Every structure is written in structure tokens, then in C-alpha cells.
Amino acid sequence: MPSEVNSESSIAESPALTSGRRSFVSMRRPRAQRAQMVIVFALGCGGVIGAIARYAVSLAIPTQTGQFPWGTFVINISGSAVLGFLLLLLIEQFPKGRLVRPFVGSGIIGAYTTFSTFQVDTLLLIRHHEIGVAVTYMMGSLLAGLLAVWLGMKVARLIIRVERLLQGET
């Protein structure tokens, strides 16, 4: 058995087999790494925009201790609607776009919406014995978020349909 392993590894490492593979890998790897870095950069740029927008909304709609966290609620619901709308449009209009979805979806909307703050807000409401508000917030966020994504996607589909009709008429 050991001789088989040695013979397989010597065959796999033979210059006749690896010379072509090494040149292919060495040529491909830097391109793939650059492509990944461009995607990471796009995601980061989107994240900056989303984080700033989120902070602006949280300043505009501050949350008082023990109160319904309207700021986080508005952020997450509006982010859900925008995500449903934009991702459907982007998938339809730019199916091969490698940068738009990470920039918008994971970057802008990912940094804008905040599941962790939703969880902390819920826990703080429970700690302040505001169980009814906490349950309302959890259920309201879930249902409103699903409705917002659905509505965003419906509006995007409607816009695409109207655009295609208009293009067919001209």
C-alpha cells in the first residue's frame, strides 16, 4: 500500500503533469484574487453607504428605554422592501453583474438593516418587563418584513412588465 501512495504522489508531482497545471494555476490565481478583491471592495463601499444611512435613521428616530424601537423597525422594514425591490430588478436587468448584488444587497442593505439590533432591542424590552411590546415588536417585525419584501418584489415585477410593454410599443 505505501508503494502505491508513493507511486501516485510521484505521478501527481511529475513535471510532465504539473508544468501545465502550475502555469495555469499561477496565471489564474492572481486574476481570481483580483476579482475577489474587487467584489470585497464593492461590498465595503456599499457597507459604508448603508451604515451611514442606518445611523442617520437612528438619529432621526431615537428609541427610548422600554418603548417600541421604531428606529430599528423602520430600518429593517424599509431595508426589506428595498432589498426585495432592488434584488429582483438587479437579477432581471443584470443577471451576470458580479458587483451590483454584493454592492447593493450585502453592502448597502446588509449594513443598513440590523438583525443584531433587533435582537438586542427585544431583549432589552423583556428585561424592562415590557413583554407585550417585545412580542409585538418581534411579530410585527417578522410580518412587516415579509410583507415589505413581497411588496418590493411585486413593485419591481410591475416596473419590469411596464418597461417591457413600453419597449414593445416603441
Secondary structure, 3 states (H helix, E strand, C coil): CHHHHHHHHHHHCCHHHHHHHHHHHHHHHHHHHHHHHHHHHHHHHHHHHHHHHHHHHHHHCCCCCCCCCHHHHHHHHHHHHHHHHHHHHHHHHCCCCCCHHHHHHHHHHHHHCCHHHHHHHHHHHHHCCCHHHHHHHHHHHHHHHHHHHHHHHHHHHHHHHHHHHHHHHC
